[in-house]
Amino acid sequence: MVTLNHTAWSRLSGPEKQQMLQERLPQGFSFCRLERFERYGQSLETGVCAYEGVEFVFVPGNEVTLGWDGWSGEPDSTATRVMEESFALIGVASEKVEERLRGIMTPVRNAVIQPMLVERNTQSVGWTEVTARELDAEKHAELFERLDTFKNNSNGNREYYPSYRLDRDGEQIRIYLFNESEDFEDWADYTLKRGFDIPTEDEWEYLYGTGCRTLFPWGDGLNDSMHFELPNAFGLYFLGDPYQKELTRTGDSGSIGKGGDGMVIHSGGPGEFFSYLTTAVYYHDHHEDEQEWMDWLDQLHYRRIVRL
């Protein structure tokens, strides 16, 4: 699998990349195209594949340094000022800012990332979209009644109920059923088909930050280049929403959410910087276990991977 390493992959021509991928695609996957993605000064030409109509990208393997224990260089003066002012509001002196940040980031370590196919967009853990045809008329009688009312009512674009929700998308009404899994293992057994997994924390940090050594994928502070709606240099889309988390697998067959904390940290710190701090590449929520699996379901998302 040496050819699927990032360095070796970048040396291949377009036709060689396509052939290499097509020879290694798991059953059910089809090759779509080669595409170059560029973001935050990095770029990668890679393969876009599809599985049951859902796009995946190929991410070559790599040996990388992950985690954060201080500035990799001289931080931007504006970013430093905003951080120091934000921390000062909660009583943290400027000389203690780096130490405080270090305490909520994962430690620096080396990691070997296997080559993999990665789902480009996330899906909700707590909500599963269904069509009206998939529902049982008798079992979901109340839902159908609410659906008719919602269709004829122009007030509001979303309605929540204990076991389902209705979303208005233009002229279309989308139906979502709430996932009532009891824990992560229960959810994974039901959701992840054979051969599929979700990223580990190491893999997720690499996929999100593309190997960066800064707080955020774009640098050390907040700026106008964030634009979470755009794909990163691997062609992946991330939520960029502090209220939400993306599910990753831990070494003990458990899970932890990344990319947010449900805005718990925001309640202890005012301003935009604290709002987005949990979207830092290496942020680790040390208080996640204070809530149960069911408490997180509405805020959790996942993306599937296939390691090659």
C-alpha positions in Angstrom: 0.0 0.0 0.0 3.0 2.3 -0.2 1.6 3.9 -3.4 -1.4 5.0 -1.4 0.8 7.2 0.9 0.3 10.9 0.5 3.8 11.6 -0.9 3.8 8.7 -3.4 0.2 9.5 -4.4 1.0 13.1 -5.3 3.7 11.9 -7.7 1.2 9.8 -9.8 -0.3 11.1 -13.0 -4.1 11.5 -13.3 -4.5 8.2 -15.2 -2.3 6.4 -12.7 -4.4 7.7 -9.8 -7.6 6.6 -11.5 -6.3 3.1 -12.2 -4.9 2.7 -8.7 -8.2 3.6 -7.1 -10.3 1.5 -9.5 -8.2 -1.6 -8.7 -8.7 -1.1 -4.9 -12.3 0.1 -4.6 -14.4 -2.1 -2.3 -17.5 -3.8 -3.6 -20.4 -1.4 -4.1 -18.2 1.6 -4.8 -17.9 3.2 -8.2 -15.3 5.7 -9.5 -16.7 9.0 -10.5 -13.9 11.4 -11.3 -10.6 13.0 -10.3 -10.9 16.4 -8.7 -8.5 18.9 -7.2 -9.5 20.5 -3.9 -7.7 23.6 -2.6 -8.1 25.4 0.7 -6.0 27.4 3.2 -2.9 27.1 1.1 -3.1 23.3 0.6 -4.3 21.2 -2.3 -4.9 17.6 -3.3 -6.0 16.0 -6.5 -7.9 12.9 -5.5 -10.6 10.5 -6.6 -14.3 11.1 -5.9 -16.2 7.8 -5.6 -19.9 6.9 -4.9 -21.6 4.3 -2.8 -25.4 4.0 -3.1 -25.5 7.6 -4.5 -23.4 9.1 -1.7 -20.0 10.7 -2.5 -16.8 9.6 -0.9 -13.2 11.0 -1.5 -10.0 9.1 -1.3 -7.6 10.4 1.4 -4.0 9.0 1.0 -2.3 7.7 4.1 0.3 9.8 6.0 2.6 10.0 9.0 1.6 13.2 10.8 2.0 15.2 14.0 -1.3 15.9 15.8 -2.3 17.8 18.9 -1.5 21.3 20.2 0.9 22.4 23.0 1.7 26.0 21.9 2.1 28.3 19.0 4.0 26.7 16.1 5.2 30.2 15.2 4.6 33.8 16.1 0.7 34.1 16.2 -1.0 36.8 14.3 -1.1 40.0 16.4 -4.8 40.5 15.8 -5.7 36.9 16.7 -3.5 37.2 19.9 -5.2 40.4 20.9 -8.7 39.0 20.4 -7.8 35.9 22.4 -6.2 37.8 25.3 -9.2 40.2 25.5 -11.6 37.2 25.5 -9.8 35.4 28.2 -9.4 38.5 30.3 -13.2 38.7 30.5 -13.1 35.4 32.5 -10.1 36.4 34.6 -7.3 34.7 32.7 -4.1 36.8 32.4 -2.5 37.2 28.9 0.5 35.1 30.0 -1.8 32.2 30.9 -3.7 32.1 27.7 -1.4 29.5 26.0 -1.5 27.3 29.1 -5.3 27.5 29.3 -5.6 26.5 25.6 -3.2 23.7 26.0 -5.5 22.2 28.7 -8.4 21.8 26.4 -6.5 20.5 23.3 -5.3 17.0 22.6 -1.6 16.4 23.4 1.0 16.5 20.7 1.7 13.0 19.3 2.7 11.3 16.1 0.1 9.2 14.3 0.1 6.9 11.3 -3.1 7.5 9.2 -4.2 4.7 6.9 -5.4 5.5 3.4 -9.2 5.6 3.3 -12.4 6.5 1.5 -14.2 9.2 3.5 -17.8 10.3 3.2 -17.8 13.9 2.1 -20.8 15.1 4.1 -22.0 14.2 7.6 -25.3 12.6 8.5 -27.3 13.1 11.6 -27.0 10.4 14.3 -30.3 11.3 16.0 -32.5 11.8 13.0 -33.1 9.6 10.0 -34.9 10.9 6.9 -37.7 8.8 5.6 -40.4 9.1 2.9 -44.1 8.9 3.6 -44.1 5.6 1.6 -41.8 4.0 4.0 -44.1 4.7 7.0 -46.8 2.4 8.3 -50.2 4.1 8.0 -51.5 2.6 11.3 -48.3 2.9 13.4 -47.6 6.5 12.2 -51.3 7.7 12.1 -50.5 10.7 14.3 -47.5 11.7 12.1 -49.6 11.6 9.0 -52.2 13.8 10.7 -49.6 16.3 11.7 -48.0 16.1 8.2 -51.3 17.2 6.6 -51.6 20.1 9.0 -48.0 21.2 8.5 -48.4 21.1 4.7 -51.4 23.5 4.9 -49.8 25.8 7.5 -47.4 28.3 6.2 -46.2 29.4 9.6 -42.8 28.0 10.4 -40.3 25.7 8.6 -39.8 23.1 11.3 -41.9 21.2 13.9 -40.5 18.9 16.6 -42.3 16.0 18.2 -40.9 13.4 20.6 -40.3 10.7 17.9 -40.2 12.7 14.7 -39.8 16.1 13.1 -41.1 17.8 10.0 -38.9 20.2 7.9 -40.1 22.5 5.1 -37.7 22.6 2.2 -39.3 24.8 -0.4 -42.4 23.0 -1.7 -41.2 19.7 -0.2 -41.8 18.5 3.4 -39.0 16.3 4.8 -39.8 13.7 7.5 -37.3 12.6 10.1 -37.7 9.9 12.6 -35.8 10.1 15.9 -33.2 7.4 16.6 -33.8 5.8 19.9 -30.6 3.8 20.2 -29.6 3.2 23.8 -25.8 3.8 23.4 -23.0 4.1 20.9 -22.6 0.3 20.4 -26.3 -0.1 19.8 -26.2 2.7 17.2 -23.0 1.4 15.5 -24.3 -2.2 15.3 -27.4 -1.0 13.5 -26.0 1.8 11.4 -22.5 0.8 10.2 -22.6 -1.9 7.6 -19.7 -4.4 7.3 -16.5 -2.7 6.1 -17.6 0.7 7.2 -16.5 2.6 10.3 -16.3 6.1 11.6 -12.9 7.9 12.1 -10.9 7.7 15.3 -10.0 10.9 17.0 -6.6 10.9 15.3 -8.1 10.3 11.9 -10.7 13.0 12.4 -8.2 15.6 13.5 -6.2 14.8 10.3 -9.2 14.9 8.1 -10.5 18.2 9.5 -7.1 20.0 9.8 -5.4 18.3 6.8 -2.3 18.2 9.0 -2.2 21.8 10.1 -0.2 22.9 13.2 -2.5 25.9 14.0 -5.5 26.2 16.3 -7.9 26.2 13.4 -7.6 24.9 9.8 -7.1 28.4 8.5 -4.8 29.8 11.2 -4.7 30.8 14.9 -7.6 33.2 15.0 -11.0 33.9 13.6 -11.1 35.6 10.2 -13.2 36.0 7.0 -11.6 32.9 5.4 -13.4 30.4 7.6 -16.4 29.7 5.3 -17.4 26.3 6.7 -19.8 25.8 3.8 -16.8 25.1 1.4 -14.9 21.8 1.2 -11.4 21.6 2.7 -8.3 20.5 0.8 -9.4 16.8 1.1 -12.8 17.6 -0.4 -14.6 17.1 2.9 -17.4 19.3 4.4 -17.4 20.0 8.1 -20.2 21.4 10.3 -18.3 24.3 11.8 -21.2 24.6 14.3 -20.2 24.8 18.1 -23.7 23.4 18.9 -23.0 20.2 17.0 -20.5 17.4 17.3 -19.1 14.8 14.9 -18.9 11.3 16.3 -15.5 9.6 16.4 -14.4 6.2 17.8 -12.1 5.8 20.8 -9.6 3.0 21.5 -11.9 1.4 24.1 -14.7 0.9 21.6 -16.4 4.0 22.9 -17.0 7.3 21.2 -16.3 11.0 21.6 -17.7 14.0 19.7 -15.4 16.4 17.9 -15.8 19.9 16.4 -18.1 21.3 19.1 -19.4 20.9 22.6 -23.0 21.8 22.5 -22.0 25.3 23.4 -21.2 24.3 27.0 -17.9 26.3 26.9 -19.8 29.3 25.5 -21.8 29.6 28.7 -18.5 30.3 30.6 -17.0 32.7 28.1 -18.5 35.6 26.2 -17.8 36.7 22.6 -17.2 35.2 19.2 -13.9 33.7 20.0 -15.3 31.4 22.7 -18.2 30.6 20.5 -15.9 29.1 17.9 -13.1 27.8 20.2 -14.6 24.3 20.2 -14.3 24.1 16.4 -10.5 24.2 16.8 -8.8 21.2 15.2 -7.5 19.7 18.4 -10.2 20.7 20.8 -11.2 17.8 23.2 -14.3 18.0 25.3 -13.3 16.7 28.7 -16.8 17.0 30.0 -18.7 15.0 27.4 -19.2 12.1 29.7 -21.3 14.3 32.0 -24.2 13.8 29.6 -25.7 10.5 28.6 -25.8 9.2 25.0 -29.5 10.0 24.6 -28.8 13.6 25.7 -26.4 14.1 22.8 -28.3 12.4 20.0 -29.9 15.6 18.6 -26.4 17.2 18.3 -24.4 14.3 17.0 -23.4 13.7 13.3 -21.3 11.1 11.7 -19.4 10.3 8.5 -18.5 6.8 7.3 -15.0 5.7 6.3 -13.6 2.6 4.7 -9.9 2.0 5.5 -8.0 0.6 2.5 
